[in-house]
Amino acid sequence: MDAEGAGAARSWVEFGRELRWWRRAAGLTQSQLGQRVGYHHSVISRVESGLREAPAGLARRLDDVLATNGALAALGAGRGLRDAAAPAGDPTLFAAPGVLTADGVTPPGVPVWPTRLPYAGIACPLHGDVGCAVPAPGDVLTTIARLVRRGPAELPTEPVTDLVHGLAALLPGYTQATMEQVSTDIVGSIERILHLVTSWAEAVHAAGRPPQSLLRLAAGYAQLAGRLRMQRGQNAVGMAWFGHGLRWAGVSADPVAQATLYSDFCTLTRLDRDGASSLRYARAR
């Protein structure tokens, strides 16, 4: 390790010690803190131990939850954004914020169902822009409801083409629905689908198959979920979804999603009057 790398490593060890002090002062376990900022407790543990950098946006969320008056964000300033392209073998890659407000999936309720992909800027996560047929909405929604009801043990261990196409086709429908009215049911349904897709990606990866197409799909849903939470004033949850979406876009090599997610980070930090962070995210694009 060169001198610059060693210095950065020492800086994150210092950050971890500071985080541990604030967490204990707040009387929280690593698991409790992880739930509040939208990360698995193992991420909090590794950050506290100095074994990894804090993901983009996490320092600010920690400051909000722990009431540090910006101490952690200040300590993390100048260390740069964490590389979004985490390896697919990272055990935290398939984690999603623990925000589930729906037991099932409510259809978007708008007459938007493409017969082919790409549609409205949304390409096929499996085949790109080649022009893929999309199954009927009833078939897709029935399959999703069955998978949600049965749980992770029943998820396919490969990207099923029709289901991937159907989940991609749902995205513009939810997007249009939320332009007309943002209901709790719609937000909960989008987040339920996100948990389904990331669990499916994990099952595919565990079977030795590449999960990139599903992570590309998850990045699109994460962006929508983050925007909706931001519109409802739930900025910490919105930031969590943007952060996860950025990682998934990085792993799945989706530069368009990465660029738009960085734009969303800029918007959110401007709303919070955090000019320094907004500038860093703008430069990252």
Steps between C-alpha positions, in 0.01 A plus 500: 500500500639847405512795740176649365315169538635449850389849598149438369482170690600674824237768436223241475623330818464838672153542347402156631614578853302824496190322369524236774521771767191681370302178458569389857421847630162471330441161664459316168625160389658460157183325385274781625715765337514304175120479487468875550740592219401223260806272518566151632671489840805337339564822306491703822737249661752518216489880488553522876794259471657707222478204262301693240416854404158642577281471188401822327254700708524282810696748712225759467229249590701392803532864606122542475420186699770546765455880530873566458457852360684395183807351669515183292438672167777746584735216590419322175537813285781484248521122501302476175202289408517128547526308174146405406614192312530265796585141407206267446639282779458775760252354754343842552428551131159335512387677817218751464375761747265343752198700390202275432157660525313251281443127521418478131523692175235749391480546120586854388143555378587696185459395134874470439618159399756484220481213255873524432816627665666749489216728608512854640877477538487165681698231319483126554732414794596178320524596133540877487346676201439203270120517534348243738136389519331552837252247647146599597470703823267249666755221462779716641301623801380148580857371496626785718220446753583129518871563556431762768263261676737202492814684606870477406517120508278481191690753289646383167874445486533660158366819337167383352465700179124566506505606864797734449319653202182536705674665795668745263162574339348576841750778565355760258152421632603573857688809383190643334277401791718693742483809281126503559486398866755368747316254723637285779386190310703594192815584698467177698449298182810644336710421806349151523604438138848630581541252784372225270746590222803525729414170669464345156838644396655347811348159418632523144846594624498215754427259214815617322324710237556871433244726674580816303172516306300490823721758669452725197126463552536567874691822431204635301250417773734637769515833322121523488466392865759755608326781315165412653643491852670833434169652383342385826772672702661169600847603387696241698308213342525666160876532537521133599322393181717727286814358661396140440386583147839652424677181610269282292544724196876480546508121521269465200703751294208737442656846451167666425354387833819606679485850352133551584546366852784746560261772379248381758769517769567860392132588526465347845811667640389836360166458675694439820709814429817290489687681224830319550346154457293619205815620326678168562211303351484735200870446435459122534267498198 
